């Protein structure tokens, strides 16, 4: 959890700088012009028979180190789209993942897919910012938020017209978000242990039994093969966030296609 604490503290400093450069009111004006693309509708689409995969774009991570530091975000986004991605996940955290808000700007008008902004959101300013930079879905990580702040951020997201993917890692965190009684949220079950950074898909299988029928769940991390997706689909998951296994391959698009077989 030390690395997580470091990331959060640096993001808090980033927020202070961003507020000075651009007040929240200015961001709200920009955010109001965004046209929403619904990930929720994509996950519920009865005409889409294949797995709904949210393909991730990131240059680095604390668990994997440098992955693709020189990647072209527009090129990779087009490659994912052409190989069947349902949505895109864009890492915008700059210090440990080498991301940037400009990565979303670079593809917003080129790719007609829902965009998930994946970052460490701890302040309402970042929620408004997420809508202003053109994302459609906001990631909220229960492990770094107390229940009151989590509820406040969720309410701000709704006011900004954003969908929310709320990420949990265990039963206690799942109970926390179910208590919010917000049926429109997407539940993200992350199989990565935040202390060891290792992945174990048994986490996603175990928590599946506790997710109420009718709520949309996305399995995150550790997915490498089509058989794993098929097994998780049988447990009720509607979406699958896949990143490192695609990014580490020589052909991310072809490896994405292989997950549908």
Backbone torsions as a table, in degrees:
resi	resn	phi	psi	omega
1	UNK	NA	-12.1	-179.4
2	UNK	-61.7	-43.3	179.9
3	UNK	-65.0	-36.2	177.8
4	UNK	-64.1	-42.5	177.9
5	UNK	-61.4	-42.5	179.3
6	UNK	-61.8	-43.9	-179.6
7	UNK	-61.0	-45.5	-178.3
8	UNK	-62.9	-43.8	-178.9
9	UNK	-63.3	-40.6	179.0
10	UNK	-68.2	-35.9	177.5
11	UNK	-66.5	-35.9	176.7
12	UNK	-61.1	-39.6	177.4
13	UNK	-66.6	-39.2	177.3
14	UNK	-60.4	-39.0	-179.0
15	UNK	-63.6	-42.3	179.4
16	UNK	-59.0	-43.2	179.2
17	UNK	-66.3	-44.0	-178.3
18	UNK	-62.7	-38.7	179.5
19	UNK	-61.4	-38.5	-179.9
20	UNK	-68.6	-35.7	-177.5
21	UNK	-78.6	-35.0	-176.6
22	UNK	-149.5	106.8	-179.1
23	UNK	-63.3	157.9	-178.7
24	UNK	-59.2	-35.2	-179.1
25	UNK	-61.6	-38.2	178.4
26	UNK	-67.4	-38.9	178.1
27	UNK	-64.5	-38.3	-179.4
28	UNK	-62.2	-37.3	178.1
29	UNK	-62.9	-42.4	178.7
30	UNK	-69.0	-42.5	-177.2
31	UNK	-61.5	-32.9	-177.9
32	UNK	-65.5	-17.2	-178.6
33	UNK	-89.9	-7.0	-176.5
34	UNK	-72.7	136.0	174.1
35	UNK	-95.8	123.3	-171.4
36	UNK	-79.3	140.5	172.5
37	UNK	-119.0	122.0	-168.9
38	UNK	-90.1	118.2	171.5
39	UNK	-71.4	-37.6	179.7
40	UNK	-56.7	-45.6	179.0
41	UNK	-63.5	-37.5	178.1
42	UNK	-63.6	-40.4	-178.9
43	UNK	-70.1	-25.8	-178.8
44	UNK	-94.3	-6.9	-174.4
45	UNK	-60.0	112.6	-178.1
46	UNK	-70.3	-17.7	-179.1
47	UNK	-81.7	-12.7	179.5
48	UNK	-93.7	103.0	-173.2
49	UNK	-85.7	-20.6	-178.0
50	UNK	-84.9	173.9	177.6
51	UNK	-62.8	141.8	177.3
52	UNK	-91.9	104.5	-174.7
53	UNK	-107.5	127.9	173.0
54	UNK	-94.8	106.0	-175.1
55	UNK	-88.3	133.3	-170.6
56	UNK	-101.1	144.0	175.5
57	UNK	-119.6	118.1	175.6
58	UNK	-155.6	152.7	-177.3
59	UNK	-94.4	-27.6	-175.7
60	UNK	-158.0	169.6	173.5
61	UNK	-158.1	157.5	177.7
62	UNK	-61.5	-30.3	-177.7
63	UNK	-80.5	-33.9	-174.2
64	UNK	-109.0	-9.8	-174.8
65	UNK	71.2	-149.3	178.2
66	UNK	-69.9	128.0	180.0
67	UNK	-110.3	-62.6	177.3
68	UNK	-142.8	74.4	-174.0
69	UNK	-63.5	-24.4	-175.7
70	UNK	-107.5	20.1	-176.2
71	UNK	-65.2	151.2	172.4
72	UNK	-94.3	113.1	-177.9
73	UNK	-60.6	-47.8	178.6
74	UNK	-60.6	-41.8	-179.0
75	UNK	-64.2	-44.3	-178.8
76	UNK	-68.6	-38.2	177.9
77	UNK	-60.9	-42.9	178.0
78	UNK	-65.4	-37.9	178.6
79	UNK	-63.6	-45.2	176.9
80	UNK	-60.7	-45.8	-179.8
81	UNK	-58.6	-46.5	-175.5
82	UNK	-68.6	-18.1	179.7
83	UNK	-106.4	16.3	166.8
84	UNK	102.5	11.4	178.7
85	UNK	-62.0	140.3	176.0
86	UNK	-82.3	-34.0	-178.8
87	UNK	-156.6	171.1	179.1
88	UNK	-120.3	139.5	172.9
89	UNK	-109.1	124.1	-176.5
90	UNK	-116.9	119.3	176.0
91	UNK	-78.7	120.6	-179.7
92	UNK	-109.3	-0.1	178.6
93	UNK	-69.5	124.9	-169.2
94	UNK	-88.2	-24.6	-168.7
95	UNK	-87.4	-38.4	-174.6
96	UNK	-111.2	-20.4	-179.7
97	UNK	-115.0	-2.5	178.5
98	UNK	58.2	32.7	179.8
99	UNK	-93.9	177.5	-179.0
100	UNK	-160.8	149.3	173.5
101	UNK	-59.6	-29.6	-178.6
102	UNK	-65.7	-19.3	177.1
103	UNK	-64.8	-33.5	175.7
104	UNK	-75.6	-42.6	176.4
105	UNK	-55.7	-36.4	-174.1
106	UNK	-67.4	-22.2	-175.9
107	UNK	-120.0	-10.7	-172.9
108	UNK	-53.7	-44.9	-176.2
109	UNK	-90.0	-4.8	-178.0
110	UNK	-100.2	-29.0	-172.8
111	UNK	-119.1	120.7	-178.1
112	UNK	-92.1	51.0	177.1
113	UNK	-121.0	151.4	173.9
114	UNK	-59.5	143.0	-178.9
115	UNK	-117.0	123.8	173.0
116	UNK	-94.9	123.7	171.9
117	UNK	-86.6	115.4	180.0
118	UNK	-104.3	114.2	-176.8
119	UNK	-157.6	-170.6	-179.2
120	UNK	-111.5	91.6	-171.1
121	UNK	-90.5	117.0	-176.6
122	UNK	-132.2	6.6	-174.6
123	UNK	-148.9	145.3	-179.3
124	UNK	-61.7	-28.0	177.6
125	UNK	-57.6	-41.4	-179.3
126	UNK	-66.3	-30.2	178.4
127	UNK	-66.2	-48.5	177.7
128	UNK	-61.7	-41.6	178.1
129	UNK	-58.3	-39.9	-179.0
130	UNK	-59.5	-44.4	177.6
131	UNK	-67.8	-37.8	-177.1
132	UNK	-66.9	-33.1	-178.3
133	UNK	-85.2	-4.0	171.2
134	UNK	104.2	9.9	176.6
135	UNK	-77.6	159.8	-179.5
136	UNK	-109.7	-25.1	-175.5
137	UNK	-131.5	141.1	-178.4
138	UNK	-114.0	133.6	174.7
139	UNK	-90.2	127.9	172.6
140	UNK	-119.9	126.7	-175.6
141	UNK	-103.5	112.8	-175.3
142	UNK	-59.2	-33.9	-175.9
143	UNK	-62.1	-20.4	-177.3
144	UNK	-112.1	9.0	-175.9
145	UNK	-129.9	137.3	171.7
146	UNK	-79.8	160.2	-174.2
147	UNK	-57.2	-35.9	-179.1
148	UNK	-68.0	-46.9	179.3
149	UNK	-64.9	-38.8	177.9
150	UNK	-58.1	-46.2	179.1
151	UNK	-63.7	-42.0	-179.6
152	UNK	-63.3	-42.7	-179.9
153	UNK	-66.7	-37.4	178.0
154	UNK	-64.0	-43.4	178.9
155	UNK	-64.1	-39.4	177.3
156	UNK	-65.0	-39.4	178.0
157	UNK	-61.2	-44.2	178.6
158	UNK	-61.0	-43.1	-179.8
159	UNK	-63.4	-29.5	179.8
160	UNK	-88.3	0.1	-179.6
161	UNK	75.5	24.4	179.6
162	UNK	-98.4	144.7	167.1
163	UNK	-85.2	157.9	-177.2
164	UNK	-126.3	133.1	169.8
165	UNK	-106.4	110.0	-175.7
166	UNK	-100.5	119.9	-169.2
167	UNK	-96.5	131.4	177.9
168	UNK	-126.5	159.6	-179.4
169	UNK	-125.8	-11.6	-178.1
170	UNK	-156.4	179.8	-175.9
171	UNK	-64.0	-39.9	-178.3
172	UNK	-62.6	-44.6	179.4
173	UNK	-66.3	-36.9	177.2
174	UNK	-63.4	-42.8	177.9
175	UNK	-61.2	-36.0	179.3
176	UNK	-60.9	-45.0	-177.0
177	UNK	-78.5	-29.1	176.6
178	UNK	-65.9	-29.7	177.6
179	UNK	-68.2	-17.7	177.8
180	UNK	-68.8	-22.6	178.8
181	UNK	53.1	53.0	179.4
182	UNK	-120.6	91.9	-171.2
183	UNK	-65.4	-18.8	-177.5
184	UNK	-83.1	-11.1	-178.1
185	UNK	-70.6	153.3	172.4
186	UNK	-98.7	133.1	-179.7
187	UNK	-95.7	120.3	176.0
188	UNK	-103.0	120.9	177.4
189	UNK	-102.7	110.5	-177.3
190	UNK	-95.6	120.1	-178.3
191	UNK	-86.4	10.7	176.9
192	UNK	-92.1	127.3	176.2
193	UNK	-74.5	121.3	-175.7
194	UNK	-70.7	-18.6	178.9
195	UNK	-85.4	-44.0	-177.2
196	UNK	-98.4	-16.8	-176.1
197	UNK	66.7	10.0	176.6
198	UNK	-85.8	154.8	179.4
199	UNK	-109.2	147.2	180.0
200	UNK	-150.1	106.3	-175.8
201	UNK	-66.2	-10.4	175.9
202	UNK	-63.1	-24.5	176.6
203	UNK	-61.7	-48.4	179.7
204	UNK	-62.6	-39.3	179.4
205	UNK	-67.6	-39.9	-177.5
206	UNK	-67.6	-43.5	-177.1
207	UNK	-75.2	-18.8	-179.7
208	UNK	-56.4	-35.1	-178.1
209	UNK	-66.9	-19.1	-175.3
210	UNK	-101.1	-3.8	-179.5
211	UNK	-86.6	121.9	-176.9
212	UNK	-60.6	145.0	175.6
213	UNK	-59.1	139.3	179.5
214	UNK	96.9	-15.7	176.8
215	UNK	-92.9	140.3	-176.8
216	UNK	-86.7	127.9	-178.0
217	UNK	-121.0	142.1	178.9
218	UNK	-120.0	128.7	175.6
219	UNK	-88.6	130.4	-176.8
220	UNK	-121.7	142.1	170.5
221	UNK	74.5	142.8	171.6
222	UNK	82.4	3.0	-177.4
223	UNK	-89.4	124.8	-177.3
224	UNK	-128.5	-21.3	-171.2
225	UNK	-133.7	154.3	178.9
226	UNK	-61.0	-35.8	-179.1
227	UNK	-63.6	-32.7	178.2
228	UNK	-68.6	-40.0	177.0
229	UNK	-64.1	-43.9	-179.9
230	UNK	-60.5	-41.4	178.7
231	UNK	-65.1	-39.2	179.2
232	UNK	-71.9	-32.8	174.9
233	UNK	-61.6	-39.7	178.8
234	UNK	-65.1	-23.2	177.7
235	UNK	-88.1	-0.3	173.6
236	UNK	107.7	-1.6	-179.9
237	UNK	-71.7	137.6	-178.6
238	UNK	-104.2	-20.9	-179.9
239	UNK	-134.6	159.4	-175.9
240	UNK	-141.8	116.6	-179.9
241	UNK	-93.3	117.8	-175.2
242	UNK	-125.6	130.2	-178.0
243	UNK	-132.8	-75.1	-169.0
244	UNK	-61.2	-37.0	-179.2
245	UNK	-64.5	-28.8	176.2
246	UNK	-79.8	-45.0	-174.0
247	UNK	-69.1	-30.8	-179.6
248	UNK	-79.3	-12.7	-178.4
249	UNK	-82.3	161.4	177.7
250	UNK	-73.2	-24.6	-178.0
251	UNK	-133.2	85.0	-176.9
252	UNK	-56.5	-41.2	-179.1
253	UNK	-63.5	-46.2	179.8
254	UNK	-64.6	-37.3	177.9
255	UNK	-69.3	-31.4	173.5
256	UNK	-64.4	-46.6	179.2
257	UNK	-57.3	-36.9	-178.1
258	UNK	-65.0	-23.5	-179.5
259	UNK	-73.1	-12.3	179.0
260	UNK	-90.7	-7.8	-174.8
261	UNK	-86.8	NA	NA
